[in-house]
Amino acid sequence: MGRMLAASGAMLLAGTALVLLVDAAGWLPAELVRPLATWGWRLSLAAIGGGLLLQGLGRIGRALVRHRCVRCGRAVERGQTYCTEHLRAAVNEARDAMRGKMLRFGRPRR
């Protein structure tokens, strides 16, 4: 969301610059250009600033959520998904599920 807002602000800023360029060429009346330019650069800077703020808050939020067990929320080592208890339980569940498949369908032939 932050990147999209910042990109929209950048495009609006480019559009405002285009309006000022068209005004310099004399193709638009001054009564139309002044409000367009004023509102254009204000909105574009607000959008760029809001986008950058959202990007920063997203990074902070991901840093706060990271390094926690997905089941209980206990702190875990970097790169881990589960704490040791839940990792052991997940491995046992996967092994039991695999055994159930092997018992139902028989062992695969080589």
C-alpha positions as CSV (number, residue, x, y, z in Angstrom):
1,M,0.0,0.0,0.0
2,G,2.8,2.4,0.8
3,R,4.6,1.8,-2.4
4,M,1.5,2.4,-4.4
5,L,0.7,5.6,-2.6
6,A,4.3,6.9,-3.1
7,A,4.2,5.9,-6.8
8,S,0.8,7.7,-7.2
9,G,2.3,10.8,-5.5
10,A,5.3,10.7,-7.9
11,M,3.0,10.4,-10.9
12,L,0.9,13.3,-9.6
13,L,4.0,15.4,-9.1
14,A,5.0,14.6,-12.7
15,G,1.6,15.7,-13.8
16,T,1.9,18.9,-11.9
17,A,5.3,19.5,-13.6
18,L,3.6,18.9,-17.0
19,V,0.9,21.4,-16.2
20,L,3.6,24.0,-15.3
21,L,5.4,23.2,-18.5
22,V,2.2,23.6,-20.5
23,D,1.6,26.9,-18.8
24,A,5.1,28.1,-19.7
25,A,4.2,27.3,-23.3
26,G,1.1,29.5,-22.9
27,W,-1.4,26.8,-23.8
28,L,-3.5,27.1,-20.6
29,P,-5.0,30.2,-18.9
30,A,-3.3,31.3,-15.7
31,E,-6.5,31.1,-13.8
32,L,-6.6,27.4,-14.4
33,V,-2.9,26.7,-13.9
34,R,-2.3,28.3,-10.5
35,P,-4.9,26.2,-8.5
36,L,-3.9,23.0,-10.4
37,A,-0.3,23.5,-9.6
38,T,-0.9,24.5,-6.0
39,W,-3.2,21.5,-5.3
40,G,-1.1,19.2,-7.4
41,W,2.2,19.7,-5.6
42,R,0.5,19.6,-2.1
43,L,-1.3,16.4,-2.8
44,S,1.7,14.8,-4.4
45,L,4.0,15.6,-1.5
46,A,1.4,14.4,0.9
47,A,1.0,11.1,-1.0
48,I,4.7,10.6,-1.2
49,G,5.2,11.3,2.5
50,G,2.3,9.1,3.5
51,G,3.6,6.3,1.3
52,L,7.1,6.5,2.9
53,L,5.5,6.6,6.3
54,L,3.4,3.5,5.6
55,Q,6.5,1.7,4.2
56,G,8.4,2.5,7.4
57,L,5.6,1.4,9.7
58,G,5.3,-1.8,7.7
59,R,9.0,-2.6,8.3
60,I,8.7,-1.8,12.0
61,G,5.6,-4.0,12.3
62,R,7.3,-6.9,10.5
63,A,10.3,-6.6,12.8
64,L,8.1,-6.7,15.9
65,V,6.2,-9.8,14.7
66,R,9.2,-11.7,13.4
67,H,11.1,-14.3,15.6
68,R,8.0,-15.6,17.3
69,C,6.5,-19.1,17.3
70,V,3.4,-19.2,15.0
71,R,1.5,-21.3,17.5
72,C,2.2,-19.8,20.9
73,G,4.1,-16.6,20.2
74,R,7.2,-17.5,22.3
75,A,10.4,-16.0,21.1
76,V,12.4,-18.2,18.7
77,E,15.8,-18.0,17.0
78,R,16.1,-16.1,13.8
79,G,14.9,-18.1,10.8
80,Q,12.8,-20.5,12.9
81,T,9.0,-20.8,12.6
82,Y,8.2,-22.8,15.8
83,C,9.6,-23.1,19.3
84,T,11.2,-26.4,20.2
85,E,8.0,-27.9,21.6
86,H,5.9,-27.0,18.7
87,L,8.6,-28.0,16.2
88,R,8.7,-31.4,17.7
89,A,4.9,-31.7,17.6
90,A,4.8,-30.6,14.0
91,V,7.4,-33.1,13.0
92,N,5.5,-35.9,14.8
93,E,2.3,-34.9,13.1
94,A,3.9,-34.9,9.7
95,R,5.5,-38.3,10.4
96,D,2.2,-39.7,11.6
97,A,0.4,-38.4,8.5
98,M,3.0,-39.9,6.3
99,R,2.7,-43.3,8.1
100,G,-1.0,-43.2,7.6
101,K,-0.6,-42.7,3.9
102,M,1.9,-45.5,3.6
103,L,-0.4,-47.9,5.6
104,R,-3.4,-47.0,3.4
105,F,-1.7,-47.3,0.0
106,G,1.2,-49.6,0.8
107,R,4.8,-48.9,0.4
108,P,5.9,-47.4,-2.9
109,R,7.8,-49.8,-5.2
110,R,11.3,-49.1,-6.3
